[in-house]
Amino acid sequence: MPESIVGTKQAAELLGVSVSTIYRMVDQGILQPSKTPGGQRRFPVKQLEEYRENSHDIVAPQNPYQKRFNAFSGEKEDASKIVNPTQENASDGDISPSFDDKPVDKRNTLNDLNGSQWLPETKSFFYQKGLGAKHPHAQIERQHPAPFSFQDISHLITFFTKHGMNVLDPFGGVGSTAKACEIEGRICTSIELQERWHKLAIERLEVEIGVGTSSKHTFILGDTRDELKKMQDCYFDFMVTSPPYWSILNKKADHKVKKERLANNLATNYSDHDDNDLANINKYEDFLHILVDDVFLECGRLLRPKKYMCLVVSDFRNKSEFISFHSDLIQHLNHKVTTDGYVITLQGVKVLLQNHKSLLPYGYPFAYVENIHHQYVLVFRKDGK
């Protein structure tokens, strides 16, 4: 039986959030701890369990801006009135701009942001946010061996699109992009190779957002290399995805995988030796060429002119070799010409900081082996012929 009263760290573990999130919840009056004579906070376990149970029905807002569209009504709402205590891993350097009623410049055809909301998004970094592994709305996502946060995708969607625009994810996974689109009032087309993840993506919207929400979006089960060819030129307003990192999921399970995946009976591989899985391509150079030529250039063809694609990637190790995946992708894709005659050009690289990840003693005490605690967001644009 758990103790009836716990400290701040134990309260954070029970809710699956960070200690800083617990502090914010206290400041907002969501939790009401008592204090010891020495000033230490103490939380009733019953109160925490009741909050956790009630939060099952909470659709966690994740828009980084203080004025947002309601995905269901189409109306703008003041997000400063929305409580979002479960936003994990926020940083003092990643605070949303203050709410204001400044109009959106009429010349702004890219997004629904005014100048004061636009400016912070030009930073070359932002902090990864998630709900925490124990949050009820993280249980479908974490079944996938390489999920990415729908909150981070929302961050990109709200900058690179307007309300109602069409978004493409050629590696749909368990629907992080689809969920972000539903919450932000965009329309998603998601392509997924494996039936297991395809079904979970649809289920995720139905469970975490609401019954019937998945029908607003298009979920395609198939090989993205084939499905992209069936789509019309210049249809989408934005493309965002996290592609496979070659064979990284096929390597032997290390301590981290054993602790976080195998111990919880979670999948460690994307597929069971599917020949159409790009991770099963033998040579890295072949993988890169297929990823760029057969997938990303096709996505470029499907984008409207002057629209953007964002690739969320990480560098990785292949045995003893460090693979600079992000720079290899840039070299292979930048200035490539699409089949409809446009040029894909690099516009910037954002660093997505993963400051919450645990440090592991790789290489100690013999050699430097990096703990990779960041990803890159490669920002490309479809430019004129």
C-alpha positions in Angstrom: 0.0 0.0 0.0 1.4 3.5 -0.8 1.9 6.0 1.9 -1.0 8.3 2.6 1.2 11.4 2.3 4.2 11.8 -0.1 6.7 14.5 -1.0 7.1 16.5 -4.1 9.3 14.0 -6.0 7.0 11.1 -5.2 3.9 13.2 -6.2 5.6 13.9 -9.6 6.3 10.2 -10.1 2.8 9.3 -9.2 1.3 11.7 -11.8 4.1 11.0 -14.4 5.1 14.6 -14.6 8.2 16.6 -13.6 8.8 18.2 -10.3 8.6 21.7 -11.9 5.1 20.8 -13.2 4.1 19.9 -9.6 5.2 23.4 -8.5 3.2 25.0 -11.3 0.1 22.9 -10.3 0.5 24.1 -6.7 0.9 27.8 -7.9 -2.3 27.4 -10.0 -4.2 25.9 -7.0 -4.7 22.5 -8.8 -3.0 20.7 -5.9 -3.2 21.8 -2.3 -0.3 20.3 -0.3 0.3 20.7 3.4 3.7 21.8 4.8 5.9 20.3 7.4 7.4 22.6 10.2 10.5 22.8 8.0 8.5 24.0 5.0 8.5 20.8 2.9 5.4 20.1 0.8 3.4 17.0 1.5 0.7 15.7 -0.8 -2.2 13.4 0.1 -2.0 10.3 -2.1 -5.8 10.2 -2.4 -5.8 13.8 -3.8 -3.2 12.8 -6.4 -5.0 9.6 -7.4 -8.3 11.5 -7.8 -6.6 14.1 -10.0 -5.0 11.4 -12.1 -8.3 9.6 -12.5 -10.1 12.8 -13.5 -7.4 13.8 -16.0 -8.4 10.8 -18.2 -10.9 13.1 -19.9 -8.7 16.1 -20.2 -7.6 16.9 -23.7 -4.2 18.4 -23.0 -3.7 21.7 -24.8 -0.2 22.0 -26.3 -0.3 25.1 -28.5 2.7 27.2 -27.7 0.8 30.4 -28.2 -1.6 32.2 -25.9 -4.3 32.7 -28.5 -5.4 29.6 -30.4 -8.2 28.1 -32.4 -10.6 25.6 -30.9 -10.3 22.6 -33.1 -14.0 21.7 -32.6 -15.7 25.1 -32.8 -13.4 26.9 -35.2 -13.5 29.9 -32.8 -10.5 31.6 -31.2 -10.1 31.1 -27.5 -7.9 32.6 -24.8 -5.5 29.8 -23.9 -4.3 31.7 -20.9 -7.5 30.4 -19.3 -6.7 26.8 -20.1 -5.0 24.9 -17.4 -2.2 22.7 -18.7 -0.4 21.3 -15.7 0.8 18.2 -17.5 3.1 19.9 -20.0 6.3 18.1 -19.2 9.8 19.3 -19.5 9.0 22.9 -20.0 11.9 25.3 -19.4 12.1 28.8 -18.1 13.6 29.7 -21.5 10.6 28.3 -23.3 7.8 30.5 -22.0 5.0 31.3 -24.3 4.6 35.0 -25.3 2.0 37.0 -23.3 -1.5 37.0 -24.5 -2.4 40.0 -26.6 -5.1 41.1 -29.1 -2.7 42.4 -31.7 -4.1 41.7 -35.2 -2.4 39.3 -37.6 -0.8 41.1 -40.4 -3.0 40.9 -43.5 0.2 40.0 -45.5 0.8 37.0 -43.4 -0.2 34.0 -45.5 1.9 31.5 -43.5 0.2 31.3 -40.1 -2.3 32.9 -37.7 0.3 34.6 -35.5 0.8 38.3 -34.9 4.3 39.9 -34.7 4.9 39.3 -31.0 3.9 35.6 -31.3 6.0 35.2 -34.5 9.3 36.5 -33.2 10.0 33.9 -30.4 9.5 31.2 -33.0 12.6 32.4 -35.0 14.8 31.0 -32.2 17.1 28.2 -33.4 16.0 25.9 -30.6 13.1 24.9 -28.4 12.5 22.4 -25.6 10.8 19.0 -26.1 7.5 18.7 -24.3 5.6 15.5 -23.4 2.9 14.4 -21.1 5.1 12.0 -19.1 5.2 8.2 -19.5 2.5 7.6 -16.9 -0.1 10.0 -18.3 -3.2 8.3 -19.6 -2.9 10.0 -22.9 0.7 8.7 -23.4 -0.2 5.0 -23.3 -0.9 4.5 -27.0 2.0 6.7 -28.1 4.5 4.8 -26.0 3.6 1.5 -27.6 5.6 2.6 -30.7 9.3 2.1 -30.4 10.1 5.5 -31.8 7.3 8.0 -31.1 7.6 11.7 -31.3 5.6 14.2 -29.2 2.4 15.6 -30.6 3.1 18.7 -28.6 6.3 19.3 -30.6 4.5 18.7 -33.8 1.8 21.2 -32.7 4.5 23.7 -32.2 5.6 23.4 -35.9 2.0 23.1 -37.3 0.9 26.3 -35.7 3.8 28.2 -37.1 3.9 26.8 -40.7 0.1 26.6 -41.4 -3.1 28.5 -40.9 -6.3 27.0 -39.5 -8.0 24.5 -41.9 -4.9 23.9 -44.0 -3.8 20.4 -45.2 -0.8 18.6 -43.5 1.0 15.5 -44.8 2.9 13.0 -42.7 4.5 10.2 -44.9 5.6 8.2 -41.8 2.4 8.5 -39.7 3.3 6.0 -36.9 0.8 6.2 -34.1 -0.7 9.5 -35.2 1.2 12.2 -33.4 0.8 14.5 -36.4 -2.9 13.6 -36.8 -3.5 14.3 -33.1 -1.8 17.6 -33.4 -3.8 18.5 -36.5 -7.1 17.6 -34.8 -6.4 19.8 -31.8 -5.0 22.7 -33.9 -7.8 22.6 -36.4 -5.8 21.4 -39.4 -6.5 18.4 -41.7 -4.0 15.5 -41.7 -3.2 12.9 -44.3 -1.1 10.2 -42.5 0.5 7.3 -44.3 1.7 4.2 -42.3 3.2 0.9 -43.5 2.4 -1.3 -40.6 -1.2 -2.2 -39.8 -0.6 -2.3 -36.1 0.5 1.4 -35.9 -2.1 2.4 -38.4 -4.9 1.1 -36.3 -3.4 2.6 -33.1 -3.2 6.0 -34.7 -7.0 5.9 -35.4 -7.7 4.6 -32.0 -5.6 7.3 -30.4 -7.7 10.1 -31.8 -10.9 8.3 -30.8 -9.7 7.7 -27.2 -7.6 10.8 -26.5 -9.6 13.4 -28.4 -13.1 12.2 -29.0 -15.3 9.7 -30.8 -15.6 10.5 -34.5 -12.5 12.8 -34.7 -10.5 10.3 -36.7 -13.0 10.6 -39.6 -12.0 14.2 -40.2 -8.5 13.0 -41.3 -7.2 10.6 -43.9 -5.3 7.5 -42.6 -3.7 5.5 -45.4 -2.3 2.0 -44.8 0.4 1.3 -47.3 4.0 1.9 -48.5 4.5 5.6 -48.5 6.7 5.3 -51.7 3.6 3.9 -53.5 0.9 6.0 -51.9 2.7 9.4 -52.5 2.7 8.8 -56.3 -1.1 8.5 -56.3 -1.5 12.1 -54.9 -2.0 15.3 -56.9 0.7 18.0 -57.3 0.7 21.0 -55.0 -2.1 19.9 -52.7 -0.6 20.1 -49.2 0.3 23.3 -47.2 2.9 21.6 -45.0 4.7 18.3 -44.5 6.1 17.2 -41.2 7.5 13.8 -40.2 10.0 11.9 -38.2 11.5 9.3 -40.7 13.1 6.0 -39.8 16.7 6.4 -38.6 17.9 3.6 -40.8 18.5 0.3 -38.8 18.7 1.9 -35.4 15.7 0.0 -34.1 17.1 -3.3 -35.2 20.3 -3.2 -33.1 20.8 -5.3 -30.0 18.9 -4.0 -27.0 21.1 -1.9 -24.7 20.5 -1.1 -21.0 18.1 1.7 -21.8 16.0 -0.4 -24.1 15.9 -3.2 -21.7 14.8 -0.9 -18.8 12.3 1.3 -20.6 10.9 -1.1 -23.3 11.5 -4.8 -22.6 10.8 -4.4 -18.9 7.4 -2.9 -19.8 6.6 -5.4 -22.5 6.8 -2.7 -25.2 7.9 -3.2 -28.8 11.5 -2.5 -29.7 11.3 -3.0 -33.4 9.1 -1.1 -35.9 8.3 -4.2 -38.0 9.0 -7.9 -38.2 11.5 -8.0 -41.0 9.2 -6.3 -43.5 11.0 -5.9 -46.8 9.2 -2.6 -47.4 10.5 -1.2 -44.1 13.3 1.3 -45.0 15.1 0.3 -41.8 15.8 -3.1 -43.4 17.9 -1.6 -46.3 21.4 -3.0 -45.9 23.5 0.0 -46.9 23.2 3.4 -45.3 23.9 5.2 -48.6 21.1 3.2 -50.3 18.8 4.1 -47.5 19.5 7.8 -47.8 19.0 7.9 -51.6 15.6 6.0 -51.3 14.5 8.3 -48.4 15.3 11.5 -50.3 14.4 10.5 -53.9 11.4 8.3 -53.3 9.9 10.0 -50.3 10.9 13.5 -49.6 11.1 14.7 -53.2 7.7 13.2 -53.8 6.5 15.1 -50.7 8.0 18.2 -52.3 6.0 17.6 -55.4 2.8 17.5 -53.3 3.6 20.7 -51.5 2.2 24.0 -52.7 4.9 26.5 -53.9 6.6 28.5 -51.1 5.3 26.0 -48.5 7.5 24.1 -46.0 8.5 20.6 -44.9 10.0 19.9 -41.5 12.0 16.7 -40.8 12.5 15.7 -37.2 15.7 13.6 -37.0 18.5 12.6 -34.7 22.1 11.6 -35.2 22.9 8.0 -34.0 25.6 5.4 -33.7 26.0 2.4 -36.0 28.2 0.1 -33.9 31.3 2.2 -33.3 30.6 4.8 -36.0 28.8 8.1 -35.3 26.3 8.8 -38.1 25.5 12.5 -38.7 22.1 11.7 -40.1 20.9 15.3 -40.1 23.8 16.7 -42.1 23.7 13.8 -44.5 20.0 14.5 -45.2 20.8 18.1 -45.8 23.5 17.3 -48.3 21.3 14.8 -50.1 18.1 16.9 -50.2 19.1 20.6 -50.4 18.8 22.1 -53.9 17.2 18.9 -55.3 14.6 19.5 -58.0 11.1 18.0 -57.7 9.4 16.3 -60.7 7.2 19.3 -61.1 10.2 21.5 -61.5 10.6 23.2 -58.2 13.7 23.4 -55.9 13.8 22.2 -52.3 15.9 24.6 -50.3 17.1 24.5 -46.7 15.7 27.4 -44.7 17.1 26.6 -41.2 17.9 24.0 -38.6 16.2 24.0 -35.2 17.6 22.1 -32.3 14.9 20.3 -30.2 16.4 19.9 -26.7 15.6 16.8 -24.7 16.8 18.1 -21.3 14.7 15.5 -19.4 16.5 12.4 -20.7 18.6 10.4 -18.2 22.4 10.3 -18.5 23.9 6.8 -19.1 27.6 6.0 -18.6 28.4 5.2 -22.3 32.1 4.7 -22.8 33.1 5.2 -19.1 35.9 5.0 -18.2 37.6 4.4 -21.5 36.3 6.7 -24.3 34.0 9.6 -25.1 30.6 8.3 -26.2 27.9 11.0 -26.4 24.5 11.0 -24.7 22.5 12.4 -27.6 19.9 14.6 -25.9 18.6 16.6 -28.8 17.0 16.2 -32.2 17.1 18.4 -35.2 14.2 20.0 -37.1 15.3 20.5 -40.7 13.3 23.2 -42.3 13.0 23.1 -46.1 10.9 25.1 -48.5 9.6 24.5 -52.0 10.9 27.4 -54.0 10.4 28.7 -57.5 11.4 26.9 -60.7 
